[in-house]
Amino acid sequence: MGVPGGGMLRLLLVDEQRMFVEALGQCLSTAPDLWVAGSADPFEQELADKIAAARPDVVTVDLVSCGTEASEVLRRLNEACPAAGIVVLASGPGRELAVEAARAGALAWVPKERGVADLVTVIRGVSRGEGWYPPELLGTVLRSLRRQDTGSGGRSGPLESLSSRERDVLAGMVEGKRSRQIAEELFVSVQTVRTHTRSILDKLDVHSQIEAVMLVRSGEGTRDQT
């Protein structure tokens, strides 16, 4: 596959089906800006070492094959590569699993039948901090996250810790704007927006932009009732 050039997105493919991983790797490698830096079985003891060696920008993982260990696999991935975006490759509808993945910080959920072209588009978006869940699951995911935030009694406190620029970026996220659009409106680079986004997620103690947005909206609903 050659040597990755500068600016290429580094991918790690996590799946226990070796033939699927090899086929997917070959397909993704045809994209000029993607580099498959490695692959791993979600249950192997060397998973953390392989992640460290791959230094991925984006990780793809099939959670359905992980069964009851899906949460543990996501936890290990988040701990080993907190800066990487996680894309779940789904071989079934799995509404409950989609909610679980969103809560654990997975930025995207892509049914395998959507094809490589759609997956490449999502991977590029995730590398920019964008999220994507199919429309038929998004409502379920958002409602579940809203209930979780409401049940926690509202966590508006951390919002006070955001800088003015981080608030600007978060406001753009709430309005559904993409990182590039936010960058253009704030006259900063896309990388700067990504940096602010990571800081926002850390300060709000959430794992994804979806959770950050739902946290804000939950707080607004609480204020409206007072």
Buried (B, 14 or more C-beta within 10 A) or exposed (E): EEEBEEEBBBBBBBBBEEEBBBEBBEBBBEBEEBBBBBBBBBBEEEBBEBBEEBEBBBBBBBBBBBEEBBBEBBEBBBEBBEEBBBBBBBBEEBBEBBBBBBBBBBBBBBBBEBEBEBBBBBBBBBBBBBBBBBEEBBEBBBEBBBEBBEEEEBBBEBBEEBEEBBBBBBEBBBEEBBBEBBBEBBEBEBEBBBBBBEBBBEBBEBBBBBBBBBBBBBBEEBEEEE
